[in-house]
Amino acid sequence: MTPADILADIQHFGQENANPAIVEKYSKYFKEGYDAYGLSHGHVAGKVSEILSLPGMTQELALETSLLLVKSPKYELTVIAIQLVLGYKKSWTTTTFKTVEQWFSLGITNWAQTDYICGELMNLFFKSGLADINSLGSWRTAHNKFQRRAAVVALIKPMKLSTDFSPYYQFIEPMMHDPAREVHQGLGWFLRETWKKQPEPAEAFLLRFKDTAPRLIFQYATEKMSAEGKERFRKSKL
């Protein structure tokens, strides 16, 4: 059994269980396009369990297979890659983190894949000590805009366990003029969450950029503020 064998089996499974109605249902959430089989959650979970139970299946084989899975344009194949890696979370090593890091240069192409990686994998990497904020430094300038988005979205759960947000603000500061909409959304989401925990430092940070940073960041960051609060962050008129 090789990674190529597992990939071919999953692709055959996807074709056999394709559901165009599910694809149509979720397509509206993906401006960049949604290439998927339309597998149900049950189909995906069942297939992952089957793969993890294969004779001779190991964490190393799962990681090698994940590199092939994320290259596929099919949405569910990346989901399966994530879940295969999660199946070995008790025995992760730095190699696991490095493998996930490679995914972005191979085929992570939408916000949902990115946020699933951040919410399910990156938080556990932080908790286990296999990654920290410094591990994501190079992600901020990555060619793939979704890796840049991940650089900030991956910090949301760890941030909530901290009392000092200043290292996080220092980390995201170079990203405040990123050109990609998806990164703007991630930054705004992160800043909204910091504002919920500590409003004053979040507002001070936002005020520094209100006349220069993309407005979408502020749209997300100020979403929970009162109408009066939002007024403070309107761009100054020339």
C-alpha positions in Angstrom: 0.0 0.0 0.0 1.4 3.3 -1.1 0.2 6.9 -0.8 -0.7 6.8 -4.5 -2.9 3.7 -3.8 -4.7 5.4 -1.0 -5.2 8.6 -3.1 -6.7 6.5 -6.0 -9.0 4.7 -3.6 -10.3 8.0 -2.1 -10.8 9.5 -5.6 -12.8 6.5 -6.7 -14.8 6.7 -3.5 -15.5 10.4 -4.2 -16.7 9.7 -7.7 -18.9 6.9 -6.6 -20.6 9.0 -3.8 -20.7 12.3 -5.6 -23.7 14.5 -4.8 -24.2 17.6 -7.1 -26.9 18.9 -4.8 -24.4 19.3 -1.9 -21.9 21.0 -4.2 -24.6 23.5 -5.3 -25.6 24.1 -1.7 -22.2 25.2 -0.6 -20.9 26.8 -3.8 -22.3 30.2 -2.8 -19.8 30.5 0.1 -16.8 30.3 -2.2 -16.1 33.3 -4.5 -13.0 31.6 -5.8 -15.0 28.5 -6.9 -15.9 25.3 -5.2 -14.6 22.1 -6.7 -15.9 19.2 -4.7 -17.5 15.8 -4.9 -20.3 16.8 -2.6 -19.6 14.1 0.0 -21.6 14.1 3.2 -19.9 14.5 6.6 -20.8 10.8 7.2 -19.1 9.7 4.0 -15.9 11.6 4.9 -15.8 10.4 8.5 -16.4 6.8 7.4 -13.7 6.9 4.8 -11.2 8.4 7.2 -11.9 5.7 9.8 -11.5 3.0 7.1 -8.1 4.4 6.0 -6.8 4.7 9.6 -7.8 1.1 10.1 -5.9 -0.3 7.1 -3.3 -2.9 7.8 0.1 -1.3 7.8 -1.2 2.3 8.2 1.2 4.5 10.1 1.5 8.2 10.9 4.3 8.5 8.4 2.2 7.0 5.6 -0.7 9.3 6.5 1.6 12.3 6.3 2.9 11.2 2.9 -0.6 10.6 1.7 -1.7 14.0 2.9 0.8 15.7 0.6 -0.9 14.0 -2.4 -4.4 14.8 -1.1 -3.9 18.5 -0.7 -2.7 18.7 -4.3 -6.1 17.7 -5.5 -8.5 20.5 -6.3 -11.3 18.5 -4.7 -12.3 20.1 -1.4 -13.0 16.9 0.5 -9.5 15.5 -0.1 -8.0 18.3 2.0 -10.6 17.7 4.6 -9.6 14.0 4.6 -5.9 15.0 4.9 -6.7 17.1 8.0 -8.7 14.3 9.6 -6.0 11.7 8.9 -3.4 13.9 10.6 -5.8 14.3 13.5 -6.0 10.6 13.8 -2.4 10.6 15.1 -2.5 13.6 17.3 -1.2 11.8 20.3 2.0 11.0 18.6 2.7 14.2 16.6 6.2 15.5 16.1 7.8 18.5 14.6 7.6 16.6 11.3 3.9 16.7 11.5 3.9 20.5 11.8 6.4 20.8 8.9 4.2 18.6 6.7 1.1 20.7 7.4 3.2 23.8 6.6 4.0 22.3 3.2 0.3 22.0 2.3 0.0 25.7 1.6 2.5 25.6 -1.2 0.9 22.5 -2.7 -2.8 23.2 -2.8 -4.7 25.1 -0.1 -7.0 27.2 -2.2 -9.9 28.5 0.0 -10.8 30.1 3.3 -12.6 27.0 4.6 -9.7 24.7 4.3 -7.5 27.3 5.9 -9.7 27.9 8.8 -10.2 24.2 9.4 -6.4 23.7 9.5 -6.1 26.6 12.0 -9.0 25.5 14.2 -8.3 21.8 14.3 -4.5 21.4 13.8 -2.7 24.7 14.6 -4.4 25.1 18.0 -3.2 21.6 19.0 0.3 22.3 17.7 0.5 25.3 20.0 -0.9 23.4 22.9 1.6 20.6 22.5 4.6 23.0 22.1 5.3 21.9 18.5 4.7 25.4 17.2 4.4 28.9 18.6 3.9 32.4 17.2 7.5 32.5 16.0 6.9 29.4 13.9 4.5 31.4 11.8 6.7 34.3 11.1 7.5 33.4 7.5 3.8 32.7 6.8 3.1 36.4 6.9 4.8 37.0 3.6 4.1 33.6 1.9 3.1 33.6 -1.7 -0.1 31.8 -1.0 -2.6 34.3 0.4 -4.3 31.5 2.4 -1.1 30.8 4.2 -0.9 34.5 5.1 -4.5 34.3 6.3 -3.5 31.2 8.4 -0.7 33.2 10.0 -3.3 35.3 11.9 -6.3 33.0 12.1 -4.1 30.3 13.8 -3.5 32.8 16.6 -7.1 33.3 17.6 -7.4 30.3 20.0 -3.9 30.7 21.6 -4.6 34.4 22.0 -7.6 33.7 24.1 -5.5 31.9 26.6 -3.1 34.9 27.0 -3.4 38.0 29.1 -0.7 40.0 27.2 -1.7 40.6 23.6 1.2 42.9 22.8 3.2 40.1 21.1 0.2 39.4 18.9 -0.2 43.0 17.8 3.6 43.2 17.0 3.2 40.0 15.0 0.3 41.2 12.8 1.4 44.8 12.4 3.4 44.0 9.2 0.3 42.4 7.7 -2.1 45.4 8.1 -1.5 46.4 4.5 -1.7 43.0 2.9 -3.3 43.2 -0.5 -5.6 40.1 -0.2 -9.3 40.3 0.9 -9.1 36.9 2.6 -6.2 38.2 4.8 -8.2 41.4 5.6 -11.1 39.2 6.8 -8.7 37.1 9.0 -7.1 40.2 10.5 -10.5 41.7 11.2 -11.7 38.5 12.8 -8.6 38.3 15.0 -8.9 41.9 16.1 -12.6 41.5 16.9 -11.7 38.6 19.2 -9.0 40.6 20.9 -11.4 43.5 21.4 -13.9 41.2 23.1 -11.2 40.3 25.7 -9.4 43.7 26.0 -11.1 46.6 24.2 -8.7 49.4 25.0 -5.5 47.9 23.5 -7.4 46.6 20.5 -8.9 50.1 19.8 -5.5 51.7 20.3 -4.0 49.4 17.7 -6.9 49.9 15.2 -6.7 53.7 15.6 -3.1 53.6 14.4 -4.2 52.2 11.0 -7.6 53.6 10.5 -6.5 55.9 7.7 -4.2 53.5 5.9 -5.3 49.9 6.3 -8.0 48.3 4.2 -11.6 49.1 5.4 -12.6 45.4 5.4 -10.4 44.9 8.4 -12.3 47.5 10.3 -15.7 46.2 9.1 -14.9 42.8 10.8 -13.0 44.2 13.7 -15.7 46.7 14.8 -18.6 44.4 14.1 -19.6 44.0 17.8 -19.1 47.7 18.6 -21.9 50.2 19.1 -22.7 52.6 16.3 -20.9 55.3 18.2 -17.9 53.1 18.8 -17.6 52.3 15.1 -17.6 56.0 14.2 -14.2 56.4 15.9 -12.7 54.2 13.2 -14.0 55.8 10.1 -11.3 56.9 7.7 -10.5 60.7 8.1 -11.8 62.9 5.3 -9.1 64.5 3.3 
